[in-house]
């Protein structure tokens, strides 16, 4: 086996391709597409997003201290890409992509109605890291569209067909290979 060495970079892929909504008033509502996002703590539930400081949404989130992570689907692929390529300073992304801003339960930022999962977040810390500012946030509410629930009332990835980002490209997810712990699970006795 031969290894090729590249310059240091972010090669942790795939990542969720999410649309982050922000703003307190309808006239400032905005959406930014983010792949630099992730879970960082379980209790309290916390996550992070990283945004370049020159982006319109970065200013809004710094001022309001909250945002919503909206998971995306294969059906939302065009809107996800478009919202990542156009600035909210010049375009109303909601109107251009026919997305529906709905009231969140806790935060003032809107949720995207077409998203299968909406994660309401309150900023706890901002780390200025270089090219990006990382917003560390506590999750204060999660909304799930019930059409994506299975018979056990669990979120169904098969129904949602989530969108992921992989080194400049968008992909859907494939088949399930196993569940957590399946490799060490004891076989049931007959």
C-alpha positions in Angstrom: 0.0 0.0 0.0 1.3 3.4 -0.9 0.2 6.7 0.7 0.2 10.1 -1.1 0.7 13.1 1.1 -1.3 16.3 0.5 -1.0 19.6 2.2 -2.9 19.8 5.5 -6.6 20.3 4.9 -10.1 19.3 6.0 -10.7 15.8 4.6 -13.3 14.7 7.1 -16.1 13.7 4.7 -19.0 13.4 4.1 -20.6 16.2 6.0 -24.2 17.1 6.3 -25.2 19.9 3.9 -27.5 22.1 6.0 -29.3 25.3 5.5 -28.9 27.7 8.4 -31.7 30.2 8.8 -31.3 33.4 10.9 -32.8 36.8 11.6 -35.4 38.2 13.9 -37.5 40.1 11.5 -39.0 38.9 8.2 -37.1 41.7 6.3 -33.8 40.3 7.5 -34.5 36.6 7.4 -31.6 34.8 5.6 -30.4 31.3 4.7 -26.8 30.2 4.4 -25.7 26.8 3.3 -23.1 25.2 5.7 -21.1 22.0 5.6 -18.9 22.9 8.5 -21.3 21.8 11.2 -21.4 19.1 13.8 -22.4 17.8 17.2 -20.1 18.8 20.0 -21.8 17.8 23.3 -24.7 15.6 24.5 -25.8 17.1 27.8 -26.6 19.9 27.3 -27.1 19.2 23.6 -24.7 21.5 21.7 -23.5 21.9 18.1 -21.4 24.2 16.1 -21.4 25.9 12.7 -18.5 27.7 11.1 -19.0 30.7 8.8 -16.6 33.0 7.0 -16.8 36.5 8.7 -17.6 38.3 5.5 -20.8 36.4 5.0 -24.1 38.2 5.5 -25.4 35.6 7.9 -22.4 35.8 10.1 -23.3 39.4 10.9 -26.9 38.5 11.6 -26.1 35.6 13.9 -23.5 37.6 15.8 -26.1 40.3 16.5 -29.1 38.0 17.3 -27.2 35.2 19.1 -29.3 32.5 17.5 -29.9 30.4 14.4 -31.7 27.3 13.1 -29.9 24.3 11.5 -32.3 22.9 8.9 -31.4 19.5 7.6 -31.7 19.0 3.9 -32.8 16.3 1.5 -32.1 15.2 -2.0 -35.3 17.1 -3.0 -33.8 20.3 -1.5 -30.4 19.9 -3.3 -30.9 22.8 -5.7 -32.1 25.2 -3.0 -29.2 24.1 -0.7 -26.6 24.8 -3.4 -28.3 28.0 -4.5 -28.5 29.4 -1.0 -24.8 28.7 -0.6 -23.8 30.5 -3.8 -25.9 33.7 -3.5 -25.7 36.5 -0.9 -28.7 37.5 1.2 -27.5 41.1 0.8 -28.7 40.8 -2.9 -31.4 38.2 -2.9 -34.4 37.1 -0.9 -33.4 33.4 -0.8 -36.8 32.4 0.6 -38.6 33.8 -2.4 -36.1 32.7 -5.0 -36.1 29.1 -3.9 -39.8 28.9 -2.8 -38.9 28.1 0.8 -41.3 28.8 3.6 -40.2 30.7 6.7 -42.2 29.3 9.7 -42.0 30.4 13.3 -39.6 28.5 15.5 -40.9 27.3 18.9 -38.1 29.0 21.0 -35.8 31.2 19.0 -36.9 34.2 16.8 -35.1 32.9 13.7 -37.4 31.1 11.3 -37.4 27.4 10.5 -37.5 26.2 6.9 -40.9 24.6 6.5 -39.6 22.2 3.8 -36.8 20.8 5.9 -37.3 17.4 7.6 -35.6 18.5 10.8 -35.1 22.0 12.3 -32.6 22.4 15.1 -33.1 25.7 17.1 -29.8 27.0 18.5 -28.7 29.7 20.9 -25.1 30.9 20.6 -23.0 30.4 23.7 -19.5 31.2 22.3 -17.9 32.5 19.2 -14.3 31.4 18.3 -12.5 33.4 15.7 -10.4 30.7 14.1 -8.9 32.2 11.0 -10.9 31.8 7.7 -14.1 31.0 9.7 -15.8 32.0 13.0 -17.2 29.0 14.9 -20.5 29.5 16.6 -20.8 27.1 19.5 -24.5 26.8 20.4 -26.9 25.0 22.7 -29.8 23.2 21.1 -33.0 24.5 22.6 -35.6 22.7 20.4 -35.9 20.2 17.6 -38.8 20.0 15.2 -39.3 17.0 13.0 -41.8 16.7 10.1 -43.9 13.7 11.0 -43.9 12.5 7.4 -40.3 11.4 8.0 -41.1 9.2 11.0 -41.2 5.4 10.7 -43.5 2.9 12.4 -41.6 3.2 15.7 -41.8 7.0 15.6 -38.1 7.3 14.9 -36.6 9.6 12.2 -36.3 7.6 9.0 -33.3 8.4 6.9 -34.7 6.3 4.1 -37.8 8.5 3.9 -35.9 11.8 4.3 -33.1 10.9 1.8 -30.6 13.4 3.5 -28.1 15.4 1.4 -24.4 15.3 2.3 -21.4 17.3 1.0 -18.2 15.5 0.0 -15.2 17.5 -1.2 -17.1 20.0 -3.4 -20.0 17.7 -4.4 -23.4 16.8 -3.1 -24.5 13.1 -2.5 -27.4 11.2 -1.1 -26.8 8.5 1.5 -26.7 4.9 0.7 -28.1 1.8 2.4 -27.8 1.2 6.1 -24.9 -1.1 7.0 -25.5 -1.6 10.7 -26.6 0.1 13.9 -24.4 1.3 16.7 -23.0 -1.7 18.6 -23.9 -4.3 15.9 -20.3 -5.6 15.7 -20.3 -6.6 19.3 -23.9 -7.5 19.8 -24.5 -10.9 21.4 -26.6 -13.2 19.4 -30.0 -14.0 20.8 -30.4 -17.4 22.5 -33.1 -19.7 21.1 
